[in-house]
Amino acid sequence: MVNHKIMMNVDLGEAYGNYKCGPDEELIQMIDHANVACGFHAGDPLIMQQTVALCKQYNVAVGAHPGLPDIQGFGRREIKMSPEELTAMTRYQIGALKAFLDVEGLPLNHVKPHGVLYGMMYRDREICKAVYAGVPRGIRVFGLAGTYHEEVAKEMDLPFTAELYGDVKYNADKTLVIDRKKKCVPCSSLFPKSRSRKK
């Protein structure tokens, strides 16, 4: 039996202007990695700057959290984009975060796509390849084990970290239920019960 330390990663910096989304200051004291919104689904320059500084204060590793260009829908609505657009969009967002990391003297730890983009990637190999093409060489990607996330990362020689969600429902095929609007999910309903279970 192999034992691995479980690391906690949380999406941060998903506020915008005067609108706050999530208790970042409280959460950051309990986590190991932060996935910082990069401006396309949430976040703005000041929010990104403040979030990176907060991560430095609490010694939290910082990753980019790129999403589709959909602020109103919080990156939870599918948008059809060409492979070139997906690669450029990803590179653009990572570059924006990297500028703030450079100011604080912090490295980019990882990349974890956001919302519906995350789901599009584990369902479609070409979309996954296009997004990963925008990730700097050697940077780790966080994703869903046993899907194109892991398979394409291996093909493209990107380090991969598998993650498990504690606040999102799973489908019977072990993919995620990505709702249009985030819902509160009771722990008891996270995993579907086996239909073959005998009473």
N, C-alpha and C positions, 0 to 999 in steps of 0.2 A: 504494500500500500504506500502510495506517494502522498506526502503531505505538502500542501502549498499554502502560503499565507494569503488570506483573502484581502484584497485591497479595495477600498471604497472610492468610486469615482462619481462625481455629481456635476450636472450642468449648472454653470454659473454665468453671471453677467448677462442674463436674459431680460434685463430691464431696457427701457428705451426712453430717453429724455426724462420727463418727470414721472414716468410710470415705472413702478417697481414690480418685479416678478420674482418672488421667492425670497426666503430669509438667508441670503448669502452669508451675512456676517455670523449668523449662528451656525450654519452648516459647515463653514470652512474650518472650524475648529475640530471637526470630527472626521475629516476626509483625507485621502492620500493624493488624489488626482482631481484636478478641475478641468472640465471641458468648457472652454470659454467661447461664448457666442461671438461671431466675427462680423456682425453688422448686416447680414442679409436676411435672417429670420428674426433677429433681435440684437440688441447691443448697439451702441454708438461709440464714437471715439472716446468720450469722457468715461463712459461706463467700462469700456475695455481697459482704459488706463487705470481706473480705480480698482478693477477686479484683479489685474495683474499685480498691482502694488499690494493688494490684500493677500494674494497668494504668496508673495515674497515674505510678507510679515509672518505668515503661519507656516512657512516652509512646505507649501503644497506644490506638487509638480503641475505644470500648466500644459494643457493640450488645446489644439484648435478644434472648434465645433462648427464647421461650415455647414450651411444649409442652403436650401433653394431661395431665390430672391422673392420672398413672400412675407413681408413684415405683417401685413394685415391678417394673414392666415397662420402666422407663427410657424411658417415652414412645414405646415401639415397638409398642404394641398399639392397634388402632383402637377408638375409643369414639364411639358415635353421640351427637351433641349438636345442639341446635337452633342456628340462626343467632345468636339472642340470647345463648345460653350461650357460643358461640365468641367473639363480640365482647367480652363482659364478661370472659371468661377471659383473653383477650389483653390487654385494657386493664389488668386487675388486675396481671398479671405485669410489664408494662412499667412501671406505676406503682411497683411495689415496687423495681425496679432504679433507677428515676429518683430515688427518695428517697436512695439511696446515692450516686448520681452528684452530686446536689445538695450533699451534705455535702463531697464532694471538689472541687466546683467544675468538674465535667466535663459536657460536653453528651452527650445521647443521639445516637450517630452513625447507628445503623441498627437494623433489626429483621430477624431471620432465624429463622423457625419451625424447630422441632426435629423430628427423627425422622419418625414416621409422619404427623404433622400436615403436614409439608412435602410428603409424597407425596400425602396426601388433597387438598391444595390444588392441586397441579398436575393432578390428575385431575378435580376437581369445581369448576366455576366458582362455585357458590353458597357452598361452604365457603371458597374463596379470598376472595370478597367479604366474608364474615362476619368472617374473621380480619383482613383489611386494614382493616375498619371500626373495629377497635380500635387501629390505629396512628395516633399523632398526626399531624396534617396537616403535610406538608412533610418528614417523616422518611423517609429512604431505606429501601427493602427489598431484601434480597439473595434471589435465587432462581434458578430454572432457566430459561434462555433458551428462547424458542419455545414456552412452555407458558402456562397460565392465570396463573402467577406474573407473567409479563411483561405479558400482555394486560390483566389486571385492574388491575395497577398503573398502566398507562397510562390506562385508563378512569377510575380514581379519582384521577388526578393525583398519584401517589406516585412519587418518583424511584426508578429501578430499577437495580440492579447485577447483571449476570449472573455466575454463578460456575461453575467447573469443579472437579470432585472428583478428587483424586489418590489417595483411599483407599477408594473405593466402586465397585463394578461398575456398568456401564451395560447396560440392556436394548437390544435391537436398535432400538427406537423412540427411543433417546436419553434415556429416563427412567432413574431410579436403581433399583437392586436394594436395597431397604431390608429387611435381615434382622431377624428377631425378636431375635436376639442378634448384636452386633457381631462380625465375623470379621476376621482378618488377611487382607488381599487382596494377592497378589503383583502388582507393576506390570505384568507381562506378561499378566495376565488381566483387566485393568480394562475393556478395550473389546472387544465381541464382534467376531469376524472376519466379514467379509462372506461370505455363502453363495454369492454369485455369482462369487467370486474364481476365476480360472482357474489351473490348475496348469501 
